[in-house]
Amino acid sequence: MSIMTIDCTGMNCPIPILRLSKAVKNLKTGERLEMIATDPGSVKDVQAWSQQTGNTLVESRQERERYKFIVEKAA
């Protein structure tokens, strides 16, 4: 199964979360999405968004100046 990726490189809060929210709405339950961001605040933002929406933050990692997140859409 391929994972859709949204690239939020160079974007600051709240744009990455807004783009993530919009993209997840287009997924089916259980599908996953990868988001790439450069804003360090996105780490806490994605965690908070995941808790508020019930969607699962499967993975969160940093690769040099980039933050990568894998989110799975909840039912």
Beta strands, then each sheet from edge to edge (+ up, - down):
strand 1: 4-8
strand 2: 32-37
strand 3: 56-63
strand 4: 66-72
sheet 1: 1+ 2+ 4- 3+
end
